[in-house]
Structure formats: structure tokens, C-alpha cells
Amino acid sequence: MDQDNQLLKRLDGIEARYEETATLITDPDVIADQNRYRKLTKEYKDLGRIVDATGRYRRAIADMAEAREIISSNDSDLADMAREQLEQAQQAIPALEEEIKLLLIPGDPEDSKNAVLEIRGGTGGDEAALFAGDLYKMYVRYCESKGWKTSVTSFSEGTAGGFKEIVVAVSGEGVYGVLKYESGVHRVQRVPATETQGRIHTSAATVAVLPEADEFDVQINEGEIKWDTFRSGGAGGQNVNKVESGVRLRYMWKNPITGQSEEILIECTETRDQPKNKERALSRLRTFIYDREHQKYIDDIASRRKTLVSTGDRSAKIRTYNFPQGRVTDHRINYTMYNLPAFLGGDIQECIDRLTVAENAEKLKAAEL
């Protein structure tokens, strides 16, 4: 009972924040600040899921209390109905508590992002490339069923068909949070089109699902820039060696890759106008910092890709597609289905749902520790 009271007390605070957020997103000052407006709108939507579950939870508790009161009043006319109501409420409450506890666990902020889907042929030569092509078609059909948009950004065709590698941008609601389960080595067992003696071959393709990069603005504290001016050298012109039109800036910046502070030094003498030279020097500073920030993102993605797909070896599989037996097995959750054509046709939602349930169970277990 104490745990129930603690949960309800916490939910009181969430409901209050939900009402506050509802007011804030209608404030003209907030709407004018698009970054803040987007964050608050997302928070309002996320809190809405908890508030909806809380409403159902409170109604179930009220139904249970009402049913007990009727039963204790010895009203024979309503007793049977009250017992049925009590049973329904007692069954609903534990499930609602689990649902709410799961909603209270902070979600992965990347789940709501668009995604980049990378498919590469692994062990198996031409057959691996053909299988990579089959996986590409499977994901495109699945994305179409979800109403998501797909766009091929790069590809390299296999010599016998399919793809050595193909990269697809996927956009829609909650794309990364769904497709992230597909990262890993996918193994296929079948008689390849290139096989002349009817032997079953085993090959593999790797899938990496990566969150789309956030747009980021370069943050520069212009008050910390140290400016020097000097006379521009060069041929001709009445300003040469007379007016200090050249500019030099020094800026201390923390390198996101090394974690060390370093001084950036930039000079600009391109024009005879000092303000224009300052403007160009600032532009170069922003470009320099953006390039370094972007490189960190590239490095992070490269590191994540390695952990997602291992080596592409058949033994490091997450799923096996067995054509002779018409089955698909996801080895992470020991799930097997026997409708391989439908699965390759894009009907993969049930498998993703089971993976989501398994992940949620792990989250709840970790939260209770």
C-alpha cells in the first residue's frame, strides 16, 4: 500500500507538470523560441502517455474501492455485479502499474529520430550481396507499411546482383526506436542462384541502424575572443602599411575529440576593410569548430557501427533465414516463425514487438535493482 501511495504521489507531480506544459506551449514567447517550443511539445506528448495511463489506473483503484464497499453493504441486488467489477479491477491494476513504471523509465532520446540504414554483404561473396539486396527490399516494404519515407543515399551493386553495400535514409515518426533492433549480422541458409549442384550455402549480411545526426549550432563566446589588428602587406594601394585593416583572432576552445583546451589562431587580410576582415575571420572560426564537431560525430558513428555489426562473420548472427525449412529465427529472444516469404516481404512487426517487450522487461528489472 505504501508503494501504491508513493507511486500516486509521484504521478500527482507528473500531472501537475503536464498541465504546466500545456499552458507553456500556448505562450507566444515560447512559440517564438522554436528550440524551446520543440522541446516542450515533445515533453507534453511524452507526459501525455503517462497521464493517460494514470487516468486508467486511478479509475481502476476507484472501481475496486467502490466494489468492496457495495459487497460489504450486503446489498444482494448489486453484490454479483460488484464482485465482477472487483475482479476486473484487481486484474487491471498490476498491469497498469507495470505500464506506468515502464513509462516512468527515461526513454532513449534517440528513439524519436530518423535513421540511417546501412546494409552490407558479409561472408559469402556473390550470395551475400544477393541476400543484402533481399534485406533491402524487406526493409523498404516494412517502411512503406509504416508510412515512412526511404531514400537511397549511396550503393554499390554486386557482380551477380544485389548490393555489396547500400545506405538508406529513413524518415518518419519514431524510426530509430523501431529499426534499432535490426542492427547486427543476418545469416541466410539457402541454395544460391549461383549454385549449380543444389547445395545449401550459408552466407551473411550486416545491418547497421544509426540515428540521424542532430543539427547543431557552433557556440562561440565572442566576449572571449582576443583581437589584434595590423597593417596589411601587399602590392600597391594607398592603404598598404598605413591603415591597420588586417585582423588576427585568438580563441581558447575545448577540442571535443581530445578533450584538451587549445588556442585557435586565425588571420584575415583579404580586404582593406577591417570590419569585413573581422566578419570573415569569425566565419572561419565557426567553420573550423563545426568541422571538428562534425568529425567527432563521424568518429562516434564509426565506433558505434563496429559494435553494432561485429565482423560480419556468420557465427556472430542475430537472426537466421532458413529457406529449406521456410523459417526465421531471432537468436536474441529465441523467436521462430515459419512464414519466411511473408517476413522477407516486410512482415517483421511481430518480431520487433517481441524484441521491444524483451528490452522493456530488462529495463524494468534494472529499475528494480
C-alpha positions as CSV (number, residue, x, y, z in Angstrom):
1,M,0.0,0.0,0.0
2,D,2.9,2.3,0.8
3,Q,4.3,1.7,-2.6
4,D,1.0,2.5,-4.2
5,N,0.8,5.8,-2.3
6,Q,4.4,6.6,-3.4
7,L,3.5,5.9,-7.0
8,L,0.3,8.0,-6.8
9,K,2.3,10.9,-5.2
10,R,4.8,10.8,-8.0
11,L,2.0,10.7,-10.5
12,D,0.5,13.8,-8.9
13,G,3.7,15.7,-9.7
14,I,3.7,14.5,-13.3
15,E,0.1,15.5,-13.8
16,A,0.9,19.0,-12.5
17,R,3.8,19.3,-14.9
18,Y,1.6,18.1,-17.8
19,E,-0.8,21.0,-17.1
20,E,2.0,23.4,-16.8
21,T,3.5,22.3,-20.1
22,A,0.1,22.6,-21.8
23,T,0.0,26.2,-20.8
24,L,3.6,26.9,-21.8
25,I,3.2,25.6,-25.4
26,T,0.5,28.2,-26.0
27,D,2.6,31.1,-24.7
28,P,3.6,33.4,-27.7
29,D,7.1,33.9,-26.2
30,V,7.6,30.2,-26.1
31,I,6.3,29.7,-29.6
32,A,8.7,32.4,-30.8
33,D,11.6,30.4,-29.4
34,Q,11.4,27.3,-31.7
35,N,14.1,25.3,-29.9
36,R,12.3,25.6,-26.6
37,Y,8.9,25.1,-28.2
38,R,10.0,21.8,-29.8
39,K,11.4,20.5,-26.5
40,L,8.2,21.4,-24.6
41,T,6.0,19.9,-27.3
42,K,7.9,16.6,-27.1
43,E,7.7,16.7,-23.3
44,Y,4.0,17.4,-23.4
45,K,3.5,14.4,-25.7
46,D,5.6,12.1,-23.6
47,L,3.9,13.2,-20.4
48,G,0.5,12.7,-22.1
49,R,1.2,8.9,-22.3
50,I,1.8,8.8,-18.6
51,V,-1.2,10.9,-17.7
52,D,-3.4,8.7,-19.9
53,A,-2.2,5.5,-18.1
54,T,-2.6,7.3,-14.8
55,G,-6.2,8.1,-15.5
56,R,-6.9,4.4,-16.2
57,Y,-5.0,3.4,-13.1
58,R,-7.0,5.8,-10.9
59,R,-10.3,4.6,-12.3
60,A,-9.3,1.0,-11.6
61,I,-8.5,1.9,-8.0
62,A,-11.8,3.8,-7.6
63,D,-13.7,0.8,-9.1
64,M,-12.1,-1.6,-6.7
65,A,-12.9,0.6,-3.7
66,E,-16.5,1.1,-4.9
67,A,-17.0,-2.7,-5.4
68,R,-15.7,-3.5,-2.0
69,E,-18.0,-1.0,-0.4
70,I,-21.0,-2.5,-2.2
71,I,-20.0,-6.0,-1.2
72,S,-19.6,-5.1,2.4
73,S,-23.0,-3.4,2.4
74,N,-24.7,-6.7,1.9
75,D,-26.8,-5.4,-1.0
76,S,-27.7,-8.6,-2.6
77,D,-29.1,-7.0,-5.8
78,L,-25.7,-5.4,-6.6
79,A,-23.3,-7.9,-5.0
80,D,-22.8,-10.1,-8.1
81,M,-22.1,-7.1,-10.3
82,A,-19.7,-5.7,-7.6
83,R,-17.8,-8.9,-7.4
84,E,-17.3,-8.9,-11.2
85,Q,-16.2,-5.3,-11.0
86,L,-13.8,-6.1,-8.2
87,E,-12.3,-9.0,-10.1
88,Q,-11.8,-6.8,-13.3
89,A,-10.1,-4.0,-11.3
90,Q,-7.8,-6.4,-9.4
91,Q,-6.7,-7.9,-12.7
92,A,-6.2,-4.5,-14.3
93,I,-4.2,-2.7,-11.6
94,P,-1.0,-4.8,-11.7
95,A,-0.8,-4.5,-15.5
96,L,-1.4,-0.7,-15.3
97,E,1.3,-0.4,-12.6
98,E,3.8,-2.2,-14.9
99,E,2.8,0.0,-17.8
100,I,3.3,3.2,-15.7
101,K,6.6,2.1,-14.2
102,L,7.9,1.4,-17.7
103,L,6.7,4.8,-18.9
104,L,8.5,6.4,-16.0
105,I,11.8,5.0,-17.0
106,P,13.6,7.7,-19.1
107,G,13.5,6.8,-22.7
108,D,16.4,6.9,-25.2
109,P,16.2,10.4,-26.7
110,E,17.5,9.0,-29.9
111,D,14.4,6.7,-30.3
112,S,12.4,9.6,-31.8
113,K,15.0,10.4,-34.5
114,N,15.1,9.4,-38.2
115,A,17.6,6.7,-39.0
116,V,20.3,5.8,-41.5
117,L,20.1,2.1,-42.5
118,E,23.3,0.5,-43.8
119,I,23.2,-3.0,-45.3
120,R,26.5,-4.7,-46.4
121,G,27.2,-8.1,-47.9
122,G,29.4,-10.1,-45.4
123,T,30.7,-13.6,-45.6
124,G,29.6,-15.4,-48.8
125,G,30.7,-13.4,-51.8
126,D,28.0,-13.0,-54.5
127,E,25.4,-14.8,-52.4
128,A,25.9,-12.3,-49.6
129,A,25.4,-9.4,-52.0
130,L,22.2,-11.0,-53.2
131,F,21.0,-11.5,-49.7
132,A,21.8,-7.9,-48.9
133,G,19.5,-7.0,-51.8
134,D,16.8,-9.1,-50.3
135,L,17.1,-7.4,-46.9
136,Y,17.0,-4.0,-48.6
137,K,13.6,-4.9,-50.3
138,M,12.3,-6.3,-46.9
139,Y,13.1,-3.1,-45.1
140,V,11.7,-0.9,-47.8
141,R,8.4,-2.8,-47.8
142,Y,8.3,-2.6,-44.0
143,C,8.9,1.1,-44.1
144,E,6.2,1.6,-46.6
145,S,3.7,-0.3,-44.4
146,K,4.6,2.2,-41.6
147,G,4.2,5.2,-43.8
148,W,7.9,6.1,-43.5
149,K,9.9,7.6,-46.4
150,T,13.0,6.0,-47.7
151,S,15.8,7.4,-49.8
152,V,18.9,5.6,-51.1
153,T,21.9,7.8,-50.4
154,S,24.6,5.5,-51.8
155,F,25.0,2.0,-53.1
156,S,27.5,-0.4,-54.7
157,E,26.0,-3.3,-56.7
158,G,27.2,-6.9,-56.5
159,T,28.6,-8.6,-59.6
160,A,25.8,-11.1,-59.7
161,G,23.1,-8.7,-58.4
162,G,22.1,-7.4,-55.1
163,F,24.4,-5.0,-53.2
164,K,27.8,-5.1,-51.8
165,E,26.5,-2.2,-49.7
166,I,23.6,0.2,-49.7
167,V,22.8,3.1,-47.4
168,V,19.2,4.3,-47.0
169,A,17.9,7.3,-45.1
170,V,14.6,6.6,-43.4
171,S,12.3,9.4,-42.1
172,G,9.1,9.2,-40.1
173,E,7.8,9.1,-36.5
174,G,10.0,7.1,-34.1
175,V,12.0,5.4,-36.8
176,Y,15.2,4.8,-34.9
177,G,13.4,3.5,-31.9
178,V,11.9,0.7,-34.0
179,L,14.6,-0.1,-36.5
180,K,17.5,-0.1,-34.0
181,Y,16.7,-3.8,-33.2
182,E,17.7,-4.8,-36.7
183,S,21.4,-4.0,-36.2
184,G,23.6,-7.0,-36.4
185,V,24.6,-9.9,-38.6
186,H,21.8,-11.6,-40.5
187,R,22.6,-15.2,-41.7
188,V,20.9,-16.9,-44.6
189,Q,20.8,-20.6,-45.4
190,R,19.6,-21.5,-49.0
191,V,20.6,-22.8,-52.4
192,P,22.0,-19.8,-54.1
193,A,21.0,-18.9,-57.7
194,T,24.8,-19.2,-58.4
195,E,24.9,-22.8,-57.2
196,T,24.9,-25.5,-59.9
197,Q,24.8,-28.6,-57.8
198,G,21.9,-27.8,-55.5
199,R,23.9,-27.4,-52.3
200,I,22.7,-25.3,-49.4
201,H,25.1,-22.4,-48.7
202,T,25.4,-20.3,-45.6
203,S,26.3,-16.6,-46.0
204,A,25.6,-13.3,-44.2
205,A,24.9,-9.6,-44.5
206,T,25.4,-7.0,-41.9
207,V,22.8,-4.3,-40.9
208,A,23.7,-1.1,-39.0
209,V,20.9,1.2,-38.0
210,L,22.2,4.6,-36.8
211,P,20.4,7.7,-35.6
212,E,20.3,10.6,-37.9
213,A,22.7,13.4,-36.8
214,D,21.2,16.3,-35.0
215,E,21.7,19.7,-36.5
216,F,24.0,21.6,-34.2
217,D,24.9,25.3,-34.0
218,V,28.5,26.3,-33.2
219,Q,28.5,28.0,-29.9
220,I,31.2,30.8,-29.7
221,N,31.5,33.2,-26.8
222,E,32.6,36.3,-28.7
223,G,33.5,38.0,-25.5
224,E,36.4,35.6,-25.1
225,I,37.9,36.3,-28.5
226,K,41.1,38.3,-28.4
227,W,41.5,40.6,-31.4
228,D,44.7,42.1,-32.8
229,T,44.9,44.4,-35.8
230,F,47.9,45.0,-38.1
231,R,48.8,46.7,-41.3
232,S,48.2,44.5,-44.4
233,G,51.2,43.9,-46.6
234,G,50.9,43.7,-50.4
235,A,51.4,45.5,-53.7
236,G,50.1,49.0,-54.3
237,G,47.1,50.9,-52.8
238,Q,47.1,53.9,-50.6
239,N,46.0,51.8,-47.5
240,V,49.0,49.5,-47.6
241,N,51.2,49.9,-44.5
242,K,49.1,52.9,-43.4
243,V,45.8,51.5,-42.1
244,E,45.5,48.5,-39.8
245,S,43.0,46.6,-41.8
246,G,44.4,43.1,-41.1
247,V,42.9,41.2,-38.2
248,R,44.0,38.3,-36.0
249,L,41.8,36.5,-33.6
250,R,42.8,34.1,-30.8
251,Y,40.2,31.9,-29.2
252,M,40.5,29.2,-26.5
253,W,38.4,26.2,-27.3
254,K,38.0,22.7,-25.9
255,N,38.6,20.1,-28.6
256,P,35.7,17.5,-28.4
257,I,38.0,14.8,-29.7
258,T,41.0,15.2,-27.4
259,G,39.2,16.9,-24.5
260,Q,42.1,19.3,-24.3
261,S,41.9,23.1,-24.5
262,E,43.7,24.7,-27.4
263,E,44.2,28.1,-28.9
264,I,42.8,28.8,-32.3
265,L,44.7,31.4,-34.3
266,I,43.1,32.9,-37.4
267,E,44.3,35.9,-39.6
268,C,42.5,37.7,-42.3
269,T,43.9,40.3,-44.6
270,E,41.7,39.7,-47.7
271,T,40.0,43.1,-47.8
272,R,41.1,46.7,-47.0
273,D,38.0,47.0,-44.7
274,Q,38.7,45.9,-41.1
275,P,35.0,45.1,-40.2
276,K,34.8,42.8,-43.3
277,N,38.0,41.1,-42.3
278,K,36.6,40.5,-38.8
279,E,33.5,39.1,-40.2
280,R,35.4,36.7,-42.4
281,A,37.7,35.7,-39.5
282,L,34.6,34.9,-37.4
283,S,33.2,32.8,-40.2
284,R,36.4,30.8,-40.5
285,L,36.4,30.2,-36.7
286,R,32.8,28.9,-36.9
287,T,33.7,26.7,-39.9
288,F,36.8,25.3,-38.1
289,I,34.9,24.4,-34.9
290,Y,32.0,22.9,-36.9
291,D,34.4,20.7,-38.8
292,R,35.9,19.4,-35.6
293,E,32.5,18.8,-34.0
294,H,31.3,17.0,-37.1
295,Q,34.4,14.9,-37.1
296,K,33.6,13.8,-33.6
297,Y,30.2,12.8,-34.7
298,I,31.7,10.8,-37.6
299,D,34.1,9.1,-35.2
300,D,31.3,8.3,-32.8
301,I,29.2,6.8,-35.5
302,A,32.1,4.7,-36.8
303,S,32.7,3.4,-33.3
304,R,29.0,2.6,-32.8
305,R,28.9,0.8,-36.2
306,K,31.7,-1.5,-35.2
307,T,29.8,-2.5,-32.0
308,L,26.5,-3.0,-33.9
309,V,27.6,-5.3,-36.6
310,S,30.7,-7.1,-35.2
311,T,32.8,-8.5,-38.0
312,G,30.2,-9.7,-40.4
313,D,31.1,-13.3,-39.8
314,R,28.3,-15.9,-39.9
315,S,28.9,-17.0,-36.3
316,A,28.1,-13.6,-34.9
317,K,24.5,-13.8,-36.0
318,I,21.4,-12.2,-34.5
319,R,18.9,-13.8,-37.0
320,T,18.9,-16.7,-39.3
321,Y,16.8,-17.0,-42.5
322,N,16.5,-20.7,-43.4
323,F,14.9,-21.2,-46.8
324,P,14.7,-25.1,-46.9
325,Q,12.6,-25.1,-43.8
326,G,10.9,-21.7,-44.5
327,R,11.7,-20.3,-41.1
328,V,13.2,-17.3,-39.5
329,T,14.8,-17.4,-36.1
330,D,15.8,-14.4,-34.0
331,H,18.5,-15.8,-31.7
332,R,18.4,-12.9,-29.2
333,I,14.9,-13.9,-28.0
334,N,14.7,-17.5,-29.3
335,Y,11.8,-16.5,-31.5
336,T,11.0,-18.6,-34.6
337,M,8.3,-18.1,-37.2
338,Y,7.6,-20.4,-40.2
339,N,6.5,-17.9,-42.8
340,L,9.7,-16.8,-44.4
341,P,8.2,-15.3,-47.6
342,A,5.9,-13.0,-45.6
343,F,8.8,-12.0,-43.3
344,L,11.0,-11.1,-46.3
345,G,8.0,-9.3,-47.7
346,G,8.2,-6.8,-44.9
347,D,6.0,-8.5,-42.3
348,I,8.6,-8.1,-39.5
349,Q,6.4,-6.2,-36.9
350,E,5.7,-9.2,-34.6
351,C,9.4,-9.9,-34.3
352,I,10.2,-6.2,-33.5
353,D,7.3,-6.2,-31.0
354,R,8.8,-9.2,-29.2
355,L,12.2,-7.6,-29.1
356,T,10.7,-4.4,-27.7
357,V,8.9,-6.4,-24.9
358,A,12.2,-8.2,-24.1
359,E,14.0,-4.8,-23.9
360,N,11.3,-3.3,-21.7
361,A,11.5,-6.3,-19.3
362,E,15.2,-5.7,-19.0
363,K,14.6,-2.1,-18.2
364,L,12.1,-2.9,-15.5
365,K,14.4,-5.4,-14.0
366,A,17.3,-2.9,-13.9
367,A,15.0,-0.2,-12.4
368,E,14.0,-2.5,-9.6
369,L,17.7,-3.3,-8.7
